[in-house]
Amino acid sequence: MLKPISTLLFLIVLFTTQRNFSQEAKFGKVSKAELEEKFYPLDSSTNAAILYKKRRTYYNYVQDQGWELITSVHERIKIYNKEGYDWATKEIRLYQGGSSDENVSIKANTFNLVNGKVEKIKLKSNQIFSEEVNKNWKLKKFTMPNLTEGSIIEWTYTFRSEYFTSIDDMVFQYEIPLKYIDTEVKIPEYFVYKYRPSYFYPIKINESSKNRTINLNFKTKQGNKIINTTFHSQKVELQEKVYSSIEKNIPAIKDEPFTNNINNYKSKTSFELTAYKPKNGIHKYYNNNWNDVTKTIYDSPNFGGQLEKISYFQDELQNLVTTTAPTNEKIAKIFHFVKNKMKWDGFYSKYTSKGVRKAYKENVGNNAEINLILVAMLRGVGLNANPVLVSTRDHGIPLFPTKDGFNYVIACVETENNVILLDATEKYSLPNVLPLRALNWEGRIVRENGSSNSVSLFPKKHSKNVCTLNAEIDDDGTLTGIERNSYSNLLALQKRSFNNSTSENELIAKFEKDYDNIEIDEFKTKNNKDLSKSLIYQYNFEADNQIEVIGDKMYFSPLLFHTEKENPFKLEERKFPVDFGVPWEDKFTISIQIPEGYQIESSPENTAFLLPENLGSFKFMALVKGNKLQIVSTTKINLSIIAPLYYGALKEFYRMLVDKQLEKVVLVKK
C-alpha cells in the first residue's frame, strides 16, 4: 500500500506529465523526468508507449504542377524494456512509377540518461535505408541508434505526394498505449471526401470550415509566342473542410488468438474521395458504389484486357478437355493443369504485371496472371467463369466501395445452383478450398457485362482432423502405441503446403516437439499428393512423460499429449470478432490398455455442452471395456467468425473444455 506522501508524489508526477503533453512537444527536447520513468502509469505491463503524436495533412498548390498532398508527423515513444525495441524501427511506404515518385524528409533522435544528464543522439542520413518492395512501392526504413532500456525516441517526417486522391487513415490506436495525439486533416472544397470513423473504440472527430487563399501565377500568351513575360498573380478564395481530434490516454489494442488482422479493429478514421470539383474545370467523379469500383478495375488493360487474350493457350486447351465434357470434369482438368503449369511468384495484386501471355510462356506469374489465365481457359470451354476480387487477410476488410480495398484476385465458375471458387496459385487447393490468405469475409465477382455482386468466401465444409490412437501403459508408466491422423479441406491444404517441402526427419522432429517431446518412429504419409483423398500421417510412438506414477497409483490426462492445456481467450471483454478462418472439427478416438495388475479407480465423467445459436459443441465420452479405457472427444466450431456478442460464451466454452481435458484418469494397483 502506498504511503500518503508517496501517493501524493505519484499524483503530482502523473498530473505534471499529463499537463506537459497537453501542449506542443518541442522536437529535440525531452525532460529528465521522462527518461527516469520506469513504467507507464496507466499500463505497467506495456513494453513501450507513444507519449506524443502530432499529424498534419493538407493540400498545397504548386504552380505549373497542381495540387500536392503533404503530411507531416511528429512522434515520440518511450521504450521501457528490451521487448519494446521493435518500436524503434520505422517504415514509411512510398509509391513509385508514376510521373513523380513520392518522397519523404526525415529527422530523428534517441534520448538517454547518462550520468544524470540527458544525452541526444541524432539519426544520421546513412542510417536511413531504401528497400524496394516491388516495381510500384518502396520503403524508407530506419532503426533508432543507441537504444537502451528507458530510451525515448522521436522522429519527424514530411511526406509529399502528387497522388492527392488518397489520404492515409487517421489512426488513434496501436498495440501500445497512446498518451496524447493531436491530428488534423484539411481538405480544400474542390475535393469531396466521405470520412468513416471506426466504432470499436470511439473517437470524437471535430468538423469545421475555414477560409483559405491560394495564389495562381500565369503568363500572357498569344498563339505559341509569349508577348508578356511578366508573371501575373490571381488570388483564389476557397473553403477548407477541417477534421481534427485531440485525444488522451488511449489504451493499447490487445491482440488475442484468432483475430485475423488486428488493424481491422484499431480505432481510426478513413477518407474516401468521391469527386474532384474545381471551380473552373472538368468535374471528375470517383467510385461511389461497388459497380463503379468493379467497372473501373475490369476496364483496366491489366485486368479485363488480359481476358481477351486467348490464342496463347488454345492448342493445349483443345488437348486437355472437350467442350462437351461434364462441368465438373472441365473444372477439375483445367484447374489441375494451371496449378501444375504455373508457379506463383508470391506477389499479390489484382492487376497483371508482365501480362498473361508472357507469364504463361515463362510458367511463372503473380496471382492475377495465374488466376486470369484460369478464368480465360474456363471460359474457353464454355463455362461461366469470372474473376473474383479479394482483399487478403493481411490487407484488411474493404468496408466501403474502393478499388484500393482489393489486392488479390481468384477465379470462380457460376453454375445454376452455386458458385465454385478457385485459386490456382496454391497447388494443393481444391474447388471451394481456398488458402487461408484469401478467406477474408467477402469477395466481389466481376463480370464482362459490367455487373458484379458479393460472394461469401467462408467455407461451408468443416476442416477436419480425425485422430485414432491405440496405446498401452507398461508397469513403469511408459506409454507406447500407434497414432493415425487424417486431415481434410483447409487443414489438408495447409499440412501439404508446409510438410511436402519438409524432409521426413524435420517433420518427425516437429511432431515430437508439438506433442510433449514424444519419440516417433515408423513414420508414414499417405495421400500427400492425391488431393481427392484425406491426408494421413501414421506413426508409432513412445513417451515416458505422459503417465505420472505415485506410489501404487498412475495419473494421466485422457487425451494424453493432445490435451488442450490453456484457454486461448483471456480478455474480460472482446470488442472484435473471433476469426477461426474456417468451420472446423477435431475428433479423438483413444484406446488405452491398462497395465496388468491395475484397475481404474476414477475417470472423467461423460459430458457434452453447446455454444449458443449452434455455434459449436464439445462432447466427451469415457468407456471401460475389460482392461481398456476408450475415450471419444469431439470439438466442433460451426462458423468461421463468431461475433463479439458470444465472446463470453466462447470463453466459458473453452474453460470447460480445458478443465475436462485436464481431469485425470486414476489407475490403482489391485
N, C-alpha and C positions, 0 to 999 in steps of 0.2 A: 504493500500500500504506500502511495506517495505521501510524504510529509507535507504539511500545509505550505511551507516555503518552497518545496520542490514543485508542487502543483502550480503555485503562483508563477514561478520562474518558467515552467513549461508553457503556460498560457501566454505569458509575455512574449516568449520566443515565437510561438505559433502566430500570435496576433501581429508581431512585427514582420514576420516573413510574409504573411498574407498581405499586409499593407504594402510591403516593398513591391510585390508582384501585381498589385492592382494599378500600378503605374508603369510607365515606359521603362523597360530594362535596357540599359545602355550597353551596346555591343563593345566587348573588350574589357569589361569591368565587372568583377564579382566580389562579393564580400567574404571576409574571413569566416564569418558565422555560417555562411552557406557551405563552405568547404569542410567545416568541422562537423556538420550534421551527419550523424551515423546511420539514421534510418528515416524513412519518410513518415511523418507524424500520423497520416491518415491511413497508412497501409504498411505496417512494419515488415510484411513479408515480401515486398517488392524488391527487385534487384536494381531497379533504376526508376527514375521518374522524370517526366517532362516538366520542368519548372516554369517554362515560359515559351509561348509560341505566338508570333505575330505574322499575319499574312495580309498582303495587299495585292489584289488583282484588278487591273484596269486596262483600258484601251488607250493607245497613243496613235495619233495621226501623223504619218511621215510623208513629207512632200515627195511626189513622184513615185510613191510606193503604195500608199494607202494605210489601212489600219494594221497595227500590230498589237498583240496581246502580251502584256507584261505581268509577271507575278514575282513579287519579292517576298522572301521568307526569312524570318529570324527565329532560331530555335535554340533553346538552352536545356541541357539534360544533365541530371545528376546521376553519377554511377556510384552505387553503394557497395557493390562487391564484384568479384570477377565474373559471376554469372550474368552481370549486366553489361559486360564488354561488347556484346553483339550490337548494342545500341550506339556504339561509337563508329559504326560503318554506315555510310550514307550512299545511296544510289539515286541518280537523277536521270530519268529516261528522256531521250531526245529523238525527235523524228528526223529522218534523213531522206534524201532522194527527191525532194520537190525542187521548186525554183530557188528556194533558200533554206538551208539547214537551220534547225533550231540551235540556239546557243545559250550558254549559261555562264555567269561570272560568280566565283566562289571565294569567300573568306571564312576562315575558321580558326578557333583557338582551343587549346586544352589548358585548364587551370588546376594547379596542385598546391597543396600547402606544404612548404619546405622550410623546416626550422622556424615555424611560426609565421612565415611570410608567404604571401600569395605570389606564385610563380606562373607566368603566362608563356605558353609555347605556341607559336603560330604554325599553322599548316602551310607547308611550302608548296609551290606550284608543281614541283617534281614528285609530290606525293599524291597528286590527283591523276587518275588514270582514265583512259577511254577504252571501252570494251565494246566491240561490235557484236550485237545480238543477231541481226540479220541485215538484209540489204535496206530495210526501212527504219531500223531502230539501232541506237547505240546507247551506252550508259556512260555517264560521268560518275566515277566511283572513287571514294577515298575512305581511309580509316584514320581516326584521330591519333596523333602521336603521344608518347609519354603517358600512357594510361596507367592508373593505379587505383586501388580501391579508395573511393572518396573524391575522385576527379569530377570536375564539372567541365563539360564540353559545350561548345556552341558553334553555330555556323550561320552565316547569312549568305543567301544567293539570290540573284536576279535572273529570271528566266524570260527570254524574249522569243516570240514566235509570230511568224506571219500567218500561221494557221489559226486564225482568230475565231473559228467557228466552234471550238471545243474548249470549254473551261473545266479545269480539273475540279473534282469534288472538294467541297469544304469538309474535311474530316475532323471530328471532335473527339473521337475515342480510339484508344490504342491498347496494346497488350500490357502497357504500364500506365500508372495514373498520370493524369494531366492536371497540373496545378492551376494554370492560368492560360487562357487563349483569347486573343483579340484578332478577329478575322473580318475582312471587308472585301466585297466584290462590287465594282462599279461598272455599269453597262450602259453605253450610250443608247438613246432611244431608237436608233436605226436597227439595233439588234433586238429581236423579240425572243425572249427565252421563257421557257417554263422551268420552274425550280421545284424540286421534290425533296422534302425533308424525310429522313428515316424516322421510324417510330419506336425502335427498341429501347432507345434512351432519348427522351425528348429534349430538344434544344430550342430555345426561343430565337427565331430569326427576325430581326427588325428590318422593315422595309421603309424606305424613304426616297425622296427625289431631290435632286439639286441641279441648279443651272450650271452650264459649262460653255466656254467659248473656245473654239479652235480657229486657227489662222490658216487660210488656204492661200498659197502663193502661186502665181501663174505669170506667163509671158504672153504678150500680144503677138499673134501670128497672122500672116496673110498668105494663103497658099502654103508653100513649103518654105517661105522666107520669113525670117524674124525681122519685123520692122521696128520693134522696140525691145531692146534687150533688158530693160528695167523690169525687175520683178514687181508685180502688184500684189497687194495683200487684201484678202477679204475675210472679215470676221463672220463666223457662222455660230449662231446661238443654238444650243441644243440642251436637252434634259438628259440626266443620267439617273437610272434606277440604282439604288444602293441597297445591297443586302449586307447586314452586319450582325455580329454577335460577339458579346464578351461573356465568357463562362469561367467558373472557378470550380476546382475540386471535382473533376470528372473522374469517376473510378475506372480502373482498368477493365477491359472486357475479358472475361475469364473463358479461356478455351477449355473444352471438355471433349472426351471421345465422341465420335460420330457427329461432327459438327459441319461436315462439308467444307465450305470456305468461310472462315471466321470474318473475312472482310465484308461478306454479305450482310452482317448483322451489326457492324460498327455504326455508331451514330454519325451521320454525315448528311450533307445536302448536295444534291446533284442538279446540274444545269443541262438543259437540252435546247439547242437552238431550233426555233420553228420558222423564223423568217428573217430576212435582211431587207430593210425598207429605207433606203436613202431618200432624202427629200427630192433630189434631182437625179434620178437614176432608175434603173430597172429593178423592180422588186423581185426577190428570189425567195421561194418557199422551200422549206426542208421537210423531212419526213414527219408527218403528223399522225400517221396511223401505220399499222403493220403492212397493209398493202402497198403504201408508198415505199416503205423500207425494202420490202422484198422485190418490188419492181426495180428500184434503183440498183440493188445487188444483181438481180438477174440480167439487167440490161448491160452490165459490165462485160467488155470483151474477155475479161479474165474469169468470167463465170458462165453466163448463158452462152456467150460466143463460143466457148470451148465445147459445148454440147453439140454444136453444129458440125464439128469436125469428126467425121466417121470413117473416112476412107482408110486410115492407117491400120484399123483392126479388122476390116471386112473379111479378108481371106481366112484368118484364124477363127473368126466367129462362125463362118459357114461350116468349118470342120468341127466345131465344138458341139453345136446343138442345132436341131432343126426347128423351124418356126412352128411346126405342128406338134412339138413335144408338149407334155403337160406343164403347167405353170411352175409347179414345184421343181421339176427337173431342170427347166430353163434357169431358174434362180440358183439352184444348187450348183450346176455346172459352171455357169458364168462367174458366180461368186467365188468358187474354188479356183477357177482359172486366174482371176485378177489377184486374189490373195497370194497365189504362188508365183505369179509372174512379176508383180510389183513389190518393191521394197520401200517402206516408208522411211523418209529421211529425218523424221522426228519433228518436223516443223509444222506448227498449227497455222492454218489460215482458211478463210472462206474463199480466197481467190487463188488461182494458179500462179506459180512463179515463173517457170520456164515454158509452161503450156503442156497440154495433154499429149500432143504428138511427140514432142521431144522426150517427155517423161516416159512414155510408152516404149520408145526406141531404146532409152537408156536403162529401162527396168527399175527406175527409182524416181520418186517424186514426193511432194508434200501431200497432206491429207486431201486437199481439194483436188489435186491432179488425179490421185488414185480413185477417189470416190466419184468424180465426174466421169472418168473412164468407165467405171462400173455402171453408172446411170446410162451413159450413151450405148453401151453394149446391151444392157437390158432392154432399152428402147428398140435396139436393132432387131430383136426377136419378137417384137410386137407387145411387150409388156408396158403397162402404165407406170413407168419409173420416173422418179423425180428426185432432185436434191433436197436435203433437209438441213436447214441452218441450225447450228447448235452453239451454245456457249459452254465451254468445258468447265469442269468444277473449279479449277483454279482461276478461271476468268471471271466468275460471278454469275449472277442471275439477271437477265435483262427484264426489268420490271415494267418498262415503258418502251414505246416504239423507238428504236435507234439501231442503225446498221452497225454501230460500234459495239453493240451488245453481243454480237455473234463473232466468233473467232474460229469456227470449225464447221465442216460440212460432212454429212454422211449421206447415204442413199436410202431410198425406200421404193417399194413396189406396192401400189394401191390395188387391192383386189375388191371384189364385190362386198366381201364381209369384213376385211380388216386391212391394216397397214403393216407391212413386213419391213422392219428396219435392218439396215446392213452397214457395216463398217469394214472395208477391205484393207485398212491399214493394220489390222490385228489378225494375223494368220490363224489364230486359234479361236476366233469368234465364229458364231453361227447366226443364222437368221433370228432376229429378235434377242440375240445375246450380244450386247454391246460391251466394249471395255468400260471400266468404271469412269474414266475421264469424261465420257460422253453422257453419262447418266445424270443429267442436271435439269430436273424438272420437265421443261417442255422444249421441243424444237419447233421449227417452222417449215412446213412443206412449201416449196416454191415451184409453181407450175409454169409451163411455157406460155399458157394463155393469160398470164398475169395474176391469176387467183392464188391465194395462199390460205393456209389455216394451221392452227397449232396442232401438235401431236404429242401425246404423253410419251416421255422417254422411260418412264418407270416400267421395269419388267413385271409381267403378270405371273411368271412362274417363280417358285422358290428356288434359291440356290441351296443345294443340299450337301451336307456332309453326313454320311451314314457310316458309323464305326461299329465293327464287330470285334470283340476282344475275348479270347479264351485264355485263362491263366490258372496257374496253381501256385500254392504257397508251400514252401518247404518248412521243415521243423524250425529252422533258424530265422525264418521270416523273409527269405529270398523269394522274389516273385519272378516267375518265368512264364512265357506264353507266346501267343501269336496274335497279331492285330492286322485287320484289313480295313482300310479307309476308302470310301467311294465318294467322289466329288462330281457334281453336275452343275450345268449352267455357268453362271459367272465364276463360281468357285473353281470349276474345272478350267475355265479360260485363264484365270489368274495363276493357278498352280502350273499349268502347262507353260504359260508365258515365262514364268520365272524359273521353274525347275528344269525345263527341257534344255536350257542353256547352262545348266549347272551339272558338274560332274557328280557321279553317284556317291563318291566319298564325301563331297561337300554337302550333298543332300542328306545323307545319313547323319552327318555332324549337326546339321540344322535341326533335324527331328530330335536327336538326342538332347540338344540344348533346350529346345522348346518343351520337351516332356521330362523335366526334372532330372536330366542327365542319366536317363536310362541307357543301357547298352543294346545296340541293334546289330543283327546280322541276318544273312539270307534275305537281303532286301530285293524286292521285285516290283517292277512297274508294268502295268497293263493299260493298253489303250492310250498311250501318251501321244500318239499321232492320229488315232482313229477318233475323230470328233463326234461321230454318231453315237458313241458309247461313253459311259461314265469313266472318268479317270480313276484308276485304282492303284493304291500303294499297299503292299503287303510285306510284313517282316516279322521275324522272331525277335523277342526282347528279353532282357533280364534286368532286374532292378533290386538293389539291396537297401533302398531308402524309402520304399513305399509302405512298408509294414513296420509298425513300432511294437517291439516286444518288451513288455514289462512284467517280470515275474512269470506267472503262468497264463498271462493274457497277451493277446495280439490286438492291435488297433489299426484301422486303415479307413481312408475315405472311400466310399462306394464307387466313385468314378476314377479312383487311383490318380494317375498323372494327367488325367483330363479334367480334374476338378477346377471349377471356377472359384478362385480364392478371394477375389476382391470385387466389390461393387464399383463399376466404372463411373457411376453417377454420384457425385459428391456435393454438388451445389444445393443449397436450400431451395433455390428458385432458378429456373432457366427461362429466359425470355425468347429464345430462338429454338427452332425445331431440332429434334434428334433425327439425324440422317444416316440410316443404315446403308443407303445406296440401293439395296435390293431387298425384297422379302427373303427370308432365309429360314432354314431348319437344320438343327443339329440333333441327331439321334444316336444314342449309345446303347448297344446291347452287350452287356458284360456278363460273362460266366466265370466264376472263381471257384476252384476246387479247394475245399478246406483241408488242411493237413490232417493226417491220421492222428487220432487221439484228441482232437479238438472238436468243439461244438460251438454253435452261435449262441452267445449269451444275449446279444441285442443287436438290432439293425434299424436303420431309419425307417419310419413308418411311411406307407404309401401316401401320396398326396397329389393334388392337382389344383392349379389355380389359373385364372384367366385375367388378361388385361381387359379393360372396358372396350366396348364397341368392336369386339372380336379383333383387337389389335395384335393379340398374341396369346400364347399359352405355355404352361410348363406342366409336364406330367412325370411323376417318379413312381416306380413300382419295384419293390424288392420281393423276391420269392425264393423260398428254400426248397430244393429238391434233393433229398438224400444228403450227400456231403457236398452239394454245390449250392452256391448263392448266385442267383440270377438277378441282374439289375437292368431295367429298361428306363432310360431317361430321355425325354424329348422336349426340346425347346423350339418354339416357333414364333417368328415375328412376321405378321401378315401384310404389313405396309412398309414401303421404302422409307417414308418420312412420318414421324409421329409429332403431332403438334405440341407446342408448349403446354397447352391445357392439360395434357396427360402426362406431363413430366413427373409429377408427384407419384402417380400410379406406377409409372415405369420404374422409377427409383425404388419403390417398395417391392415391385415385382422382382427386381434383381436382388434386393436384400433377402427376400425369402428364398430365391433360387440359390444364392451363395450359402445361406445358412443351411439349407437342406444338403447341399453337396459337401459341406464341411462336417456334417454329422458323421460320427464314427460307427463303423461296424466293429463289434467287440467279439472276439473269439476267446474261449476259455478252455483249458485242459479238462478233460472229463475226469 
